[in-house]
């Protein structure tokens, strides 16, 4: 196994965690919130919904990336 593959293999979770940080979540949620307008729901409530969805999706994506690395 090459050195790079070995480093990635032993640090998969740390690499994925460093990519999926709070800054990325904020950027994604902000972009989604600008695009989504649900009538009768405040921006704050939309933000909470999008945060919950992001957290669920993030867990699946992170697990899949770690599995495939």
Phi, psi and omega in degrees: 000139181288162181300316181295315179298321179294317179297314179297315182300322182275349183234024185308306185296320179295321179296312181295318179298325180289333177282313182271067180262181181297328180296317178297316179300316180298317180296316181294314181296320179298315179296317178295318183295329176291329183271339185254129175227108179259114181302146177071007177240132181291161177300323180297318179292319176302317179301315180297318179297313180296323176298317180296317177297316180300314181301318179293315181293319180302317180300318180293315181296314180299315180298320180292317179297314180300319180296323184273345179286000000 
